[in-house]
Amino acid sequence: MITTDEAASLLQTTSDAILTLLNDLSDTQMRRKPDAASWSPLEVLCHLIDEEREDFRQRIDYTLHRPTEFAPPIAPGQWVTERAYNSRNVAEMQAQFRAERQQSLEWLRNLPSPNWEQPVNHPRAQELRAGELLASWVAHDLLHLRQLIELRYALACDESNPYSVAYAGEW
């Protein structure tokens, strides 16, 4: 079972990795989408900011401290276009992610004896507990870290033209 400290440590590690993967991308590269259905690195980053503020930290807080109330609804898939993620300022979004994650880590580390068995009060969440939200937060970071690695790989392939990256091995 994952502890609060372990989760906070993993969230620190993944946020560092996310920011490192984005650190040297140009503004154009941050906004580049491999195809119309894919997200750009900037859109992934903005999604992570909103998830930090409006999903995981907030839902865990509601579950632990206001268990009879419903957390506000979210629509992460729609926010990408509704909130115009790809038109946002890259440096500001990087700073915002760093600040939101730091706030989350401080909040997590200061939770007094959280009851990770506490059921989530959500109309569609049957038998979901606070601990599942915590574990899912870590897994969510890893999913988007993988997504960013895939975007970086596609960018490396495109920018290596006319040279092939086949010698590197199979992707």
N, C-alpha and C positions, 0 to 999 in steps of 0.2 A: 504494500500500500504506500502510495506517495505521501510524503509529509509536506507540510506547508513550507518548510525550509528547503526541501528538495525541489519543490515546484518553483519557488522563488529563484533558486539557483539556476534551474533549467531555463526559466523565462529570461534571466539576465544573460545567459549564454546565447540563447537564440536571438535575442534582440541585438546583442553585439554582432553576431554573425550576419543578421539581416542588414544592419547598417554598414558593415564592412563590405558586403556584396554590392551595395549601392554607392559606396563612397567615391569611387573613381569614374562613375558614369557621367557623361555629359548631359546637359539638359535635353538634347535631342534623343540620346539613348534612353533616358529615363521615361520619355513619352512614347517611345517606339513600341508598337504592338505587332507581333508576328503575323497576325491576321485579325479580321474584324471581330471575331468571337473571343479573342484572347485579351487579357489585361496587360497593360504596360507595367514596368516596374514601379512607376509613380502611382498607378492605380492600386497596385498591391499594397504599397506603403500607406496610402490614404485609407484603404480598407482596414488595415491593421490599427490605425489610429482610432477609427470609429468603433472597431470591435473592442479596443482597449477601454474606451470611455463608455460606450453604450451597450455593450454585451457582457463580456465575461466579468469584469470587476463589478459592474452594476448588478448583474443577476446573482452573483455570489453574495453580494451585500444584501440584496432583498431576501435571498434564501436564508441567510444566517441571522439577519437582524429585523426583518419584516416578513416573517414566513406566511402571514395571512394575506399579504398584498401581492398583486401581480406586477412584475417589472414592466415598464413601457414596451410596446411592441417595437420590433426592429425589421428592417428590410435591406440587409446588406447588398444583395444583388442589384437592387434598384438604385441604391445610393451612388454607385459608380457613375451613372449618367446624371441622376438627379442633382447630385452635389458636384458635378463637373470635376471629378478627381484629376483628370488629365490636363486640366488648365491651371492647376494650382502651382504655387511656387515651390520648387524642389527643396531648396535649403530650409525654408520655413517648415515644410512637412517633415524633413529629417529631424529638425529640432523639436517639433511637436511630438513626434513618435518617441524620441528620447525622453522628453519631459513626462509624457503620459505613462510610459513604461516605468520610469523612476517612481512616479506617484503610486502606480500599482504595486511595485515591489515594496515600497515603504508601507503601504496599506496592508499587504499580505503579511509582512513580517511583524506587524503590530496587532494582528488579530489575536484577541485573548481567548485561547482554548476553543477554536472553532469546532463546531459539531459537523464534521464532514458527512455524517449520516443523515443530516436534516433533508427531508424531501423538498424538492423544488415545487413551488406553487405556480404551475403553468398549465393552461388548458390542454396542451398536447403532450406534456411531459409526464408520461406514466412511469412511475418508479425511478425517476431521475433524482439523484441526490446531489448535494453540494459538492461532494467529492468527485462526482462525474464531471461537474462543471470545471473544477480545478484541473483534473486530468485532461479534459478536452481543450482547455486553454493552452496547455503545453503542446498537445498534439496539433492544435490549430496553427501555432507558430511553426511547427515542423513541416506541416503541409505547405505553408506559404514560403518557407525557406526552400523547400524542394521546387516550388513553382519559380522562385527567383533564380535558382540554379539553372533550371531549364531555360529561362529567358536569357540568362547570361551565356549559356551554351549556344543557343540559337544565334545570338548576337555575334559570338566568336566565330561561328561557322560562316555567317554572312560577311563579316568584316575580313575574313581570311582569304576571300575570293581574290585572285584566281587559284589560290592554293587550297588543297584538301586537308582536312583534319583527320582523315581515315587512319593515319598512322597512330593516332592517340588511342585507338581502340573503339570498340563498338559502344554506342550510347544506349 
